[in-house]
Amino acid sequence: MGVKVAKFGGSSLADAEHFRKVRDIVLSDPEICYVVPSAPGKRFKEDTKVTDMLYQCHRLVERDQSHEAVFQKIIERYMGIYEALGLDFDFYGLLLETGDQIRRQKNPDFAASRGEYLNGILLSHYLGWDFIDAQSVIKFDRQGVFASEWTNEIMGEALSNHERAIVPGFYGSYPNGDVHTFSRGGSDITGAIVARAAKADVYENWTDVSGFLMADPNIVENPKCIRELSYRELRELSYMGATVLHEDAIFPVHKAGIPTNIRNTNDPADPGTMIVPQVSKDRNSGQRITGIAGHKNFTLITIDKAMMNSEYGFGRRVLQALEDFGVSFEHMPTGIDTMSVVVSDKELLTRKDQIIQRIEQLCQPDTISVSTGIALIATVGHGMVSQPGSAATLFNALYEAGVNVRMIDQGSSEFNIIVGVHVDDFETAMRAIYKAFVKE
Ligand code: ASP
């Protein structure tokens, strides 16, 4: 029998009804041995996540104000679930003690971590499974950097003592034992860490959508679901803004060769999306591309200088100018006498003029031009590799849609073609590319 680790997101554990769905899913699959819960998320659009309320409690405590009114709302949410599930242990006492600890510890990470901790306790009673506190099995170094190998060792050992267990997501501890959290959405990372340590066959990530879509549904009407994609494709698509999974959740499972299966708690019969180390040949019903994703708000800085190709260190000096101002670049398309750098507007902020000046100083170019309002679109898929005509299909689609291409970047791995277009053309370009590649 295989071993599965199942992580359930906040919307999958937002109320008692969802707890019941989770129990049905977990108990109907004997391979699920370890469950990683998030804190209760939103029950409806205007609702507040428990994690957000916990941060609010901490902010009040920090200002020496009472957090009681907000904490009372947290108590009500948890007690609502506890009572509806008919549980019987002193959960109320634990809640009161937690409120007190938040007041005394004055640690934002501790406060935030209690959402997962309390949900984990609830779930362990509901399923009748053991509880392993993430504080003792997930480790960060003193700087707060996740200690992967140390964690893998102690987590592996802890799991070997429990045939079935709940490990709450999102947090761990510093070497001195103080609680520290991952960044927001970090329960995904915990799930991946548990999967690696358990040497799981599959890491199931249960959420409120049936996996990844081939394009943003706000732009492309009714995009198809991606049935299978590789970790590398996922990285390319999420870099461009396609989000379902926390980015850092990829590393532990990818490294261990464990596939991640995105599943929908509200539609457990749907197979969801499988993220695998190596894609199979006949996946996604023969679609040539796996997905399209894009991002607005980039700036293109273009530097021209005659004979730049024979000038030693020219590229280094351009990048030096960015580095001097702590700005990273996204892409660097080049021509014979021209070199461009694509930088996100967020990075550039108020430093644009200073950077241009620095490039002028260091490189003495003939001209520098700056184009703002650039959107990048990535068309991703192993199916494009060694396939003549992929680029032709893409550029023809853009030509026919009347979209001018400002920049092209195709890595030599061939499974990602990035084009830069004007922001006003962004949506048109996305739809045109989708239509040209995706067979209905
Ligand atoms: N509860 C945390 C958050 O809201 C972590 C998670 O849900 O993954 O960010």
Boltz pocket constraint, residues with backbone or C-beta under 6 A from the ligand:
constraints:
  - pocket:
      binder: B
      contacts: [[A, 9], [A, 10], [A, 38], [A, 39], [A, 49], [A, 51], [A, 52], [A, 112], [A, 115], [A, 169], [A, 170], [A, 183], [A, 184], [A, 185], [A, 186], [A, 187], [A, 188]]
      max_distance: 6.0
